[in-house]
């Protein structure tokens, strides 16, 4: 599933690099971005793989506009749960 990180006395899941919800690791159910290790330093790079022709920067823009990393995923995502919000 995901690798939790200790934060104080709690274990917190990684942050999704696209939607910033606490669902990171694997494919995010909130935005449908697949975490491939890409971050701010290379957000404009298209890596291919599970995210296809999307850069992280483009996926973030899509999430802001469509609520999903790509418009084609709008029917596959869900709103973040309260515990997933930052």
C-alpha positions in Angstrom: 0.0 0.0 0.0 1.9 3.1 1.2 4.9 3.7 3.4 3.8 5.7 6.4 6.1 8.2 8.0 6.2 9.0 11.7 5.0 12.5 12.6 5.1 12.9 16.4 3.2 9.9 17.8 1.2 9.3 14.6 2.0 7.5 11.3 1.0 9.6 8.4 0.8 8.4 4.8 2.8 10.2 2.1 1.4 13.3 0.5 0.2 12.8 -3.1 2.4 15.0 -5.3 -0.5 16.0 -7.5 -3.5 16.9 -5.2 -1.5 17.1 -1.9 -3.9 14.8 0.0 -2.6 12.2 2.4 -3.1 9.4 0.0 0.3 9.2 -1.6 2.0 5.9 -2.7 0.5 4.1 -5.6 -2.5 5.6 -7.4 -4.3 8.3 -5.5 -8.1 7.7 -5.3 -8.6 11.5 -5.0 -6.9 12.6 -8.2 -5.8 9.3 -9.9 -2.1 10.4 -10.2 0.3 7.4 -9.8 3.1 8.4 -7.5 6.3 7.7 -9.5 8.6 9.7 -7.3 8.3 12.9 -9.3 8.3 16.1 -7.4 8.6 19.9 -7.6 12.2 19.7 -8.9 11.1 18.0 -12.1 7.4 18.7 -12.2 7.5 19.8 -15.9 9.1 16.6 -17.1 6.9 14.0 -18.8 8.1 10.7 -17.5 5.7 8.4 -19.3 4.9 5.2 -17.5 1.7 5.0 -15.5 1.0 8.7 -15.9 1.3 8.6 -19.7 1.9 11.9 -21.4 1.3 14.0 -18.3 3.8 16.0 -16.4 3.2 16.5 -12.7 2.7 20.2 -13.4 0.0 19.5 -16.0 -1.7 17.0 -13.7 -1.8 19.6 -10.9 -3.4 22.1 -13.3 -5.9 19.4 -14.4 -6.7 18.7 -10.8 -7.4 22.3 -10.1 -9.7 22.5 -13.2 -11.3 19.1 -13.4 -10.8 17.5 -10.0 -8.7 14.8 -11.5 -5.1 14.5 -12.8 -6.6 14.1 -16.3 -10.2 14.9 -17.5 -10.6 11.2 -18.5 -10.4 10.2 -14.8 -13.2 12.4 -13.5 -15.5 9.5 -13.1 -12.8 7.4 -11.3 -11.9 9.9 -8.4 -13.6 10.8 -5.2 -13.4 13.7 -2.8 -10.8 13.6 -0.1 -11.8 12.2 3.3 -11.4 14.5 6.3 -8.3 12.6 7.5 -6.7 12.9 4.0 -6.9 16.7 3.9 -3.9 18.7 5.0 
